[in-house]
């Protein structure tokens, strides 16, 4: 019995074990198409996903990721109300017609209106009267020198330029220009508020042409939920495009059944994980028919100690090969998202060669300006704080939110530390996209699904790795060498 176990042991290939073999190519890296799907409905222009960790993805990271053509998954290490507020901030960041509009009544004070503007980082508030009809608009220009005790009704602009919700982008531009205004109120036939169009949102659409957007023109985003957290899912559902079931070991049938029940009650798609084997796919889809994506990789993250603490591991590259194979064998079209331990564009390229549709990264994005982690100077180097969601610190936050909760696992499966400051999300996405295009060019692949077919692996020994990296030279320090 035990000898058989040894004989049947699978080789757990990691990023250090395989390389891409250069192949016949006529592909110019500049023309490689990195568009991909992470669910049946959501298409990304950049195949990058920011991990749902509390030192990686808050509202600012989700906004930045969507603007660069990827997507961010909001972390859940906070109250339901806080996660909803983050989601609302992302959806309000830019859109053609903003639907979730903050309004005020005419009988509150200017001081109260200013406070609302500061808290929500907005510069204009529609004023609604009885039966939600729009009777005015209050902007920063109206309140700039106004007494805080004055009433909104005395300071608002009563003559409101409005339009119907079926107006086109060009029509909106013409109205804004004609009346020299920065905000256009959208109303129905009874003058009830339906939304708001702003000059800033229109300008941003031109500034970020590759943005990932929903059907209404707002930035797309995802949110992490627990497999049993139906109340969180229902609260977030009006604001998010996809849920990511946030579970270290996704091949847990109790969790799968619960997630399937949640899927029936929400409109957002669901990505399930994390998985690490081919046979997990059949078990998941047999219960969860509507699963829109599979997140794979167990124990490979830079701050994950699961492999050490429990000796249980399904490294990201191994998991990708396994799950992508399981999906294909069943004849399914479910995107696979590789998650954990990706240190450079080469690691990401291996994931795509193994069947991934997208890569989820934590440490790479934790080092960005837009991440929630603190920026610190340590020994003359700029660093940002980063921790695993199974670390003591992250668990302490969850316990503080619900002191009566009983942790599923008493032992930490993550560590806390710091990662180098990497600049902006745009910097990291540009660098990874450039590296991927070069790797695709070597493999002769013009797109991600082309990479699945054409890319070939080469195995390498631990001694051979040294030969394939810069060696036998004292390398000059370079600010651009981010992966050494």
C-alpha positions as semicolon CSV with decimal commas, in nm:
position;residue;x (nm);y (nm);z (nm)
1;X;0,000;0,000;0,000
2;X;0,259;0,255;0,107
3;X;0,506;0,149;-0,161
4;X;0,232;0,201;-0,417
5;X;0,183;0,554;-0,284
6;X;0,550;0,620;-0,343
7;X;0,540;0,472;-0,691
8;X;0,239;0,686;-0,781
9;X;0,385;1,009;-0,640
10;X;0,346;1,291;-0,891
11;X;0,636;1,524;-0,979
12;X;0,538;1,865;-0,843
13;X;0,691;2,086;-1,112
14;X;0,756;2,447;-1,015
15;X;0,869;2,757;-1,200
16;X;1,232;2,655;-1,140
17;X;1,191;2,316;-1,308
18;X;1,074;2,415;-1,657
19;X;1,172;2,655;-1,933
20;X;1,008;2,750;-2,261
21;X;1,174;2,599;-2,566
22;X;1,229;2,851;-2,847
23;X;1,023;2,745;-3,148
24;X;0,966;2,835;-3,510
25;X;0,814;3,181;-3,522
26;X;0,692;3,455;-3,748
27;X;0,541;3,647;-3,455
28;X;0,653;4,002;-3,387
29;X;0,626;4,057;-3,008
30;X;0,478;4,404;-3,066
31;X;0,173;4,241;-3,228
32;X;0,108;3,970;-2,968
33;X;-0,255;3,987;-2,849
34;X;-0,280;3,955;-2,469
35;X;-0,658;3,982;-2,450
36;X;-0,820;3,704;-2,252
37;X;-1,130;3,593;-2,066
38;X;-1,131;3,532;-1,692
39;X;-1,499;3,432;-1,693
40;X;-1,749;3,357;-1,966
41;X;-1,852;3,724;-1,974
42;X;-1,547;3,927;-1,866
43;X;-1,274;4,000;-2,119
44;X;-0,947;4,161;-2,008
45;X;-0,711;4,353;-2,235
46;X;-0,426;4,263;-1,999
47;X;-0,425;3,913;-1,844
48;X;-0,341;4,028;-1,492
49;X;-0,547;4,000;-1,174
50;X;-0,460;4,164;-0,841
51;X;-0,495;3,919;-0,553
52;X;-0,763;3,965;-0,281
53;X;-0,523;4,041;0,003
54;X;-0,548;4,328;0,249
55;X;-0,202;4,460;0,158
56;X;-0,270;4,425;-0,215
57;X;-0,620;4,512;-0,335
58;X;-0,833;4,790;-0,198
59;X;-1,036;5,036;-0,404
60;X;-0,734;5,227;-0,541
61;X;-0,569;4,907;-0,666
62;X;-0,893;4,785;-0,825
63;X;-0,935;5,118;-1,005
64;X;-0,576;5,116;-1,129
65;X;-0,595;4,753;-1,245
66;X;-0,915;4,808;-1,442
67;X;-0,770;5,119;-1,607
68;X;-0,472;4,913;-1,724
69;X;-0,697;4,648;-1,877
70;X;-0,674;4,396;-1,592
71;X;-0,895;4,354;-1,287
72;X;-0,858;4,378;-0,910
73;X;-1,028;4,151;-0,657
74;X;-1,120;4,340;-0,339
75;X;-1,002;4,173;-0,019
76;X;-1,254;4,059;0,243
77;X;-1,046;4,118;0,556
78;X;-1,289;4,390;0,661
79;X;-1,654;4,434;0,748
80;X;-1,921;4,382;0,484
81;X;-1,991;4,756;0,494
82;X;-1,627;4,842;0,429
83;X;-1,602;4,605;0,133
84;X;-1,924;4,749;-0,012
85;X;-1,782;5,101;0,023
86;X;-1,467;4,997;-0,161
87;X;-1,679;4,849;-0,441
88;X;-1,890;5,164;-0,464
89;X;-1,576;5,377;-0,488
90;X;-1,451;5,171;-0,782
91;X;-1,783;5,194;-0,965
92;X;-1,800;5,570;-0,906
93;X;-1,443;5,626;-1,020
94;X;-1,549;5,666;-1,381
95;X;-1,838;5,577;-1,605
96;X;-2,040;5,730;-1,884
97;X;-2,362;5,754;-1,684
98;X;-2,294;5,716;-1,312
99;X;-2,592;5,533;-1,164
100;X;-2,505;5,520;-0,795
101;X;-2,528;5,896;-0,734
102;X;-2,503;6,062;-0,393
103;X;-2,776;6,323;-0,353
104;X;-2,877;6,583;-0,093
105;X;-3,197;6,752;0,013
106;X;-3,240;7,130;-0,011
107;X;-3,282;7,179;0,364
108;X;-2,941;7,060;0,486
109;X;-2,658;7,306;0,554
110;X;-2,367;7,391;0,328
111;X;-2,134;7,256;0,598
112;X;-2,303;6,917;0,579
113;X;-2,284;6,920;0,198
114;X;-1,911;7,003;0,208
115;X;-1,853;6,712;0,445
116;X;-2,026;6,477;0,201
117;X;-1,808;6,608;-0,082
118;X;-1,490;6,551;0,119
119;X;-1,586;6,203;0,240
120;X;-1,672;6,082;-0,111
121;X;-1,414;6,286;-0,305
122;X;-1,676;6,439;-0,532
123;X;-1,733;6,795;-0,649
124;X;-2,106;6,804;-0,719
125;X;-2,430;6,687;-0,560
126;X;-2,773;6,676;-0,727
127;X;-3,041;6,826;-0,504
128;X;-3,364;6,627;-0,490
129;X;-3,699;6,736;-0,356
130;X;-4,020;6,550;-0,295
131;X;-4,071;6,226;-0,489
132;X;-3,699;6,226;-0,588
133;X;-3,739;6,496;-0,850
134;X;-3,426;6,696;-0,928
135;X;-3,464;7,061;-0,825
136;X;-3,103;7,176;-0,842
137;X;-2,734;7,093;-0,825
138;X;-2,469;7,200;-0,575
139;X;-2,106;7,216;-0,690
140;X;-1,780;7,321;-0,529
141;X;-1,810;7,648;-0,717
142;X;-2,140;7,716;-0,536
143;X;-2,000;7,647;-0,189
144;X;-1,645;7,783;-0,222
145;X;-1,705;8,101;-0,018
146;X;-2,047;8,018;0,129
147;X;-2,123;8,026;0,501
148;X;-2,137;7,673;0,642
149;X;-2,466;7,753;0,817
150;X;-2,638;7,854;0,493
151;X;-2,894;7,616;0,347
152;X;-2,838;7,425;0,026
153;X;-3,160;7,570;-0,115
154;X;-3,009;7,921;-0,097
155;X;-2,679;7,832;-0,268
156;X;-2,764;7,563;-0,524
157;X;-2,789;7,621;-0,897
158;X;-3,162;7,585;-0,958
159;X;-3,146;7,584;-1,337
160;X;-3,031;7,229;-1,406
161;X;-2,919;7,112;-1,749
162;X;-3,052;6,759;-1,787
163;X;-3,081;6,482;-2,045
164;X;-3,248;6,143;-2,085
165;X;-3,063;5,818;-2,023
166;X;-3,057;5,720;-2,390
167;X;-2,823;6,004;-2,485
168;X;-2,503;5,914;-2,669
169;X;-2,149;6,002;-2,567
170;X;-2,128;6,262;-2,844
171;X;-2,459;6,419;-2,740
172;X;-2,333;6,444;-2,383
173;X;-2,014;6,617;-2,498
174;X;-2,216;6,870;-2,701
175;X;-2,447;6,955;-2,410
176;X;-2,158;6,993;-2,165
177;X;-1,977;7,222;-2,408
178;X;-2,283;7,422;-2,506
179;X;-2,371;7,510;-2,146
180;X;-2,008;7,528;-2,024
181;X;-2,082;7,288;-1,739
182;X;-1,892;6,992;-1,593
183;X;-2,189;6,781;-1,478
184;X;-2,497;6,672;-1,670
185;X;-2,793;6,535;-1,475
186;X;-2,970;6,236;-1,630
187;X;-3,344;6,213;-1,553
188;X;-3,650;6,019;-1,663
189;X;-3,969;6,165;-1,809
190;X;-4,087;6,270;-1,462
191;X;-3,758;6,445;-1,379
192;X;-3,658;6,170;-1,137
193;X;-3,281;6,128;-1,108
194;X;-3,134;5,835;-1,304
195;X;-2,766;5,924;-1,311
196;X;-2,492;6,177;-1,372
197;X;-2,247;6,240;-1,656
198;X;-1,926;6,430;-1,575
199;X;-1,652;6,583;-1,788
200;X;-1,386;6,402;-1,583
201;X;-1,537;6,061;-1,656
202;X;-1,549;6,133;-2,029
203;X;-1,187;6,251;-2,027
204;X;-1,074;5,938;-1,841
205;X;-1,234;5,715;-2,103
206;X;-0,996;5,868;-2,355
207;X;-0,697;5,851;-2,122
208;X;-0,739;5,478;-2,050
209;X;-0,854;5,322;-2,378
210;X;-0,775;4,965;-2,265
211;X;-0,986;4,986;-1,949
212;X;-1,190;4,687;-1,839
213;X;-1,551;4,807;-1,818
214;X;-1,895;4,665;-1,751
215;X;-2,194;4,701;-1,981
216;X;-2,275;5,044;-1,838
217;X;-1,926;5,183;-1,888
218;X;-1,809;5,165;-1,526
219;X;-1,479;5,001;-1,433
220;X;-1,505;4,626;-1,379
221;X;-1,405;4,473;-1,047
222;X;-1,420;4,156;-0,846
223;X;-1,464;4,093;-0,476
224;X;-1,355;3,811;-0,249
225;X;-1,613;3,630;-0,041
226;X;-1,599;3,326;0,181
227;X;-1,773;3,010;0,056
228;X;-2,030;3,035;0,337
229;X;-2,071;3,415;0,345
230;X;-2,404;3,461;0,168
231;X;-2,482;3,792;0,341
232;X;-2,157;3,946;0,213
233;X;-2,229;3,820;-0,139
234;X;-2,581;3,966;-0,144
235;X;-2,460;4,304;-0,015
236;X;-2,184;4,326;-0,277
237;X;-2,380;4,185;-0,571
238;X;-2,517;4,519;-0,699
239;X;-2,163;4,657;-0,736
240;X;-1,931;4,379;-0,852
241;X;-1,892;4,186;-1,176
242;X;-1,736;3,869;-1,039
243;X;-1,694;3,701;-0,702
244;X;-1,383;3,504;-0,613
245;X;-1,442;3,233;-0,357
246;X;-1,149;3,294;-0,122
247;X;-1,048;2,952;0,005
248;X;-0,701;2,801;0,050
249;X;-0,825;2,447;-0,024
250;X;-1,111;2,463;-0,272
251;X;-1,156;2,087;-0,310
252;X;-1,381;2,094;-0,005
253;X;-1,723;1,965;-0,101
254;X;-1,904;2,143;0,185
255;X;-1,761;2,470;0,053
256;X;-1,850;2,381;-0,307
257;X;-2,213;2,310;-0,216
258;X;-2,242;2,635;-0,024
259;X;-2,082;2,835;-0,306
260;X;-2,326;2,674;-0,551
261;X;-2,617;2,796;-0,339
262;X;-2,472;3,148;-0,336
263;X;-2,427;3,137;-0,715
264;X;-2,802;3,085;-0,756
265;X;-2,879;3,401;-0,557
266;X;-2,640;3,653;-0,715
267;X;-2,609;3,804;-1,062
268;X;-2,229;3,832;-1,058
269;X;-2,025;3,543;-1,198
270;X;-1,821;3,325;-0,962
271;X;-1,459;3,213;-0,984
272;X;-1,396;2,916;-0,756
273;X;-1,072;2,800;-0,596
274;X;-0,808;2,734;-0,504
275;X;-0,763;2,399;-0,674
276;X;-0,461;2,179;-0,735
277;X;-0,565;1,866;-0,925
278;X;-0,737;1,753;-1,242
279;X;-0,996;1,539;-1,065
280;X;-1,106;1,842;-0,861
281;X;-1,254;1,993;-1,178
282;X;-1,513;1,717;-1,225
283;X;-1,614;1,735;-0,858
284;X;-1,660;2,113;-0,874
285;X;-1,860;2,131;-1,198
286;X;-2,082;1,838;-1,095
287;X;-2,213;2,052;-0,808
288;X;-2,153;2,407;-0,930
289;X;-2,283;2,419;-1,285
290;X;-2,246;2,796;-1,317
291;X;-1,879;2,821;-1,217
292;X;-1,728;3,086;-1,446
293;X;-1,358;3,043;-1,369
294;X;-1,116;2,830;-1,166
295;X;-0,839;2,972;-0,948
296;X;-0,546;2,734;-0,906
297;X;-0,232;2,700;-0,693
298;X;-0,183;2,592;-0,331
299;X;0,119;2,680;-0,120
300;X;0,330;2,873;-0,373
301;X;0,281;3,236;-0,269
302;X;0,577;3,440;-0,147
303;X;0,410;3,486;0,192
304;X;0,241;3,145;0,210
305;X;0,380;2,894;0,460
306;X;0,123;2,619;0,397
307;X;0,380;2,397;0,227
308;X;0,610;2,423;0,529
309;X;0,352;2,405;0,806
310;X;0,137;2,126;0,662
311;X;0,361;1,973;0,393
312;X;0,055;2,001;0,168
313;X;0,122;2,171;-0,164
314;X;0,014;2,189;-0,525
315;X;0,255;2,446;-0,672
316;X;0,107;2,697;-0,914
317;X;0,261;2,561;-1,234
318;X;0,173;2,201;-1,144
319;X;-0,182;2,307;-1,052
320;X;-0,225;2,497;-1,377
321;X;-0,122;2,195;-1,585
322;X;-0,348;1,967;-1,381
323;X;-0,662;2,183;-1,377
324;X;-0,630;2,305;-1,736
325;X;-0,597;1,940;-1,845
326;X;-0,904;1,848;-1,639
327;X;-1,104;2,126;-1,802
328;X;-1,005;2,017;-2,153
329;X;-1,069;1,648;-2,086
330;X;-1,426;1,732;-1,986
331;X;-1,471;1,945;-2,297
332;X;-1,539;2,257;-2,091
333;X;-1,460;2,620;-2,166
334;X;-1,374;2,750;-1,819
335;X;-1,087;2,998;-1,776
336;X;-0,804;2,895;-1,543
337;X;-0,637;3,165;-1,330
338;X;-0,287;3,080;-1,202
339;X;-0,232;3,219;-0,854
340;X;0,081;3,232;-0,639
341;X;0,457;3,266;-0,656
342;X;0,483;3,451;-0,989
343;X;0,804;3,654;-0,960
344;X;0,864;3,776;-1,315
345;X;0,718;3,772;-1,668
346;X;0,889;3,439;-1,739
347;X;0,694;3,267;-1,461
348;X;0,374;3,413;-1,604
349;X;0,467;3,289;-1,953
350;X;0,506;2,935;-1,815
351;X;0,154;2,959;-1,670
352;X;0,010;3,050;-2,010
353;X;0,202;2,768;-2,174
354;X;0,047;2,538;-1,913
355;X;-0,308;2,639;-2,001
356;X;-0,382;2,949;-1,793
357;X;-0,607;3,228;-1,919
358;X;-0,481;3,483;-1,666
359;X;-0,237;3,519;-1,378
360;X;-0,318;3,645;-1,030
361;X;-0,036;3,819;-0,844
362;X;0,011;3,940;-0,489
363;X;0,371;4,039;-0,419
364;X;0,419;4,213;-0,755
365;X;0,120;4,440;-0,695
366;X;0,180;4,472;-0,320
367;X;0,487;4,678;-0,409
368;X;0,283;4,932;-0,609
369;X;0,190;5,281;-0,500
370;X;-0,181;5,195;-0,522
371;X;-0,170;4,902;-0,279
372;X;-0,300;4,955;0,079
373;X;0,032;4,849;0,236
374;X;0,245;5,108;0,414
375;X;0,539;5,262;0,225
376;X;0,856;5,257;0,439
377;X;1,227;5,327;0,402
378;X;1,430;5,029;0,525
379;X;1,810;5,050;0,507
380;X;1,786;5,316;0,240
381;X;1,541;5,121;0,021
382;X;1,174;5,200;-0,030
383;X;0,958;4,904;0,070
384;X;0,590;4,826;0,115
385;X;0,436;4,603;0,379
386;X;0,297;4,269;0,263
387;X;0,140;3,979;0,448
388;X;-0,034;3,652;0,379
389;X;-0,404;3,623;0,458
390;X;-0,318;3,323;0,674
391;X;-0,066;3,525;0,879
392;X;-0,115;3,612;1,244
393;X;-0,174;3,980;1,163
394;X;-0,440;3,914;0,901
395;X;-0,613;3,662;1,126
396;X;-0,612;3,913;1,413
397;X;-0,807;4,158;1,194
398;X;-1,067;3,894;1,112
399;X;-1,100;3,803;1,480
400;X;-1,142;4,170;1,576
401;X;-1,427;4,199;1,323
402;X;-1,602;3,898;1,473
403;X;-1,463;3,810;1,816
404;X;-1,708;3,521;1,846
405;X;-1,591;3,354;1,527
406;X;-1,400;3,030;1,556
407;X;-1,100;3,013;1,321
408;X;-1,110;2,713;1,086
409;X;-0,737;2,664;1,142
410;X;-0,557;2,757;1,458
411;X;-0,208;2,765;1,309
412;X;-0,085;3,050;1,083
413;X;-0,024;2,955;0,720
414;X;0,130;3,284;0,614
415;X;0,403;3,530;0,706
416;X;0,440;3,910;0,719
417;X;0,715;4,123;0,575
418;X;0,808;4,378;0,310
419;X;0,851;4,386;-0,068
420;X;1,043;4,639;-0,280
421;X;0,850;4,945;-0,396
422;X;0,786;4,891;-0,768
423;X;0,625;5,220;-0,874
424;X;0,275;5,234;-1,014
425;X;0,045;4,959;-1,135
426;X;0,094;5,095;-1,487
427;X;0,472;5,039;-1,451
428;X;0,430;4,675;-1,342
429;X;0,165;4,592;-1,603
430;X;0,375;4,748;-1,882
431;X;0,682;4,552;-1,774
432;X;0,500;4,221;-1,745
433;X;0,316;4,273;-2,073
434;X;0,645;4,348;-2,248
435;X;0,810;4,038;-2,104
436;X;0,513;3,821;-2,199
437;X;0,510;3,946;-2,557
438;X;0,878;3,861;-2,589
439;X;0,820;3,511;-2,443
440;X;0,525;3,453;-2,677
441;X;0,746;3,557;-2,966
442;X;1,007;3,294;-2,873
443;X;0,733;3,029;-2,861
444;X;0,584;3,142;-3,194
445;X;0,248;3,225;-3,028
446;X;0,045;3,527;-3,133
447;X;-0,214;3,505;-2,854
448;X;-0,285;3,328;-2,526
449;X;-0,487;3,042;-2,674
450;X;-0,213;3,007;-2,935
451;X;0,038;2,970;-2,650
452;X;-0,155;2,672;-2,515
453;X;-0,093;2,485;-2,840
454;X;0,250;2,599;-2,960
455;X;0,456;2,642;-2,643
456;X;0,685;2,352;-2,554
457;X;0,851;2,285;-2,218
458;X;1,210;2,194;-2,148
459;X;1,311;2,038;-1,813
460;X;1,619;2,165;-1,633
461;X;1,822;2,042;-1,337
462;X;1,891;2,248;-1,027
463;X;2,254;2,278;-1,140
464;X;2,147;2,385;-1,487
465;X;1,950;2,682;-1,353
466;X;2,275;2,859;-1,266
467;X;2,392;2,836;-1,625
468;X;2,073;2,997;-1,757
469;X;2,101;3,305;-1,537
470;X;2,371;3,575;-1,538
471;X;2,677;3,422;-1,368
472;X;3,055;3,456;-1,315
473;X;3,035;3,833;-1,324
474;X;2,998;4,110;-1,068
475;X;2,678;4,272;-1,191
476;X;2,647;4,650;-1,166
477;X;2,344;4,760;-0,962
478;X;2,062;4,876;-1,188
479;X;1,735;5,044;-1,089
480;X;1,566;4,859;-1,375
481;X;1,674;4,511;-1,259
482;X;1,362;4,426;-1,059
483;X;1,379;4,049;-1,067
484;X;1,730;3,975;-0,942
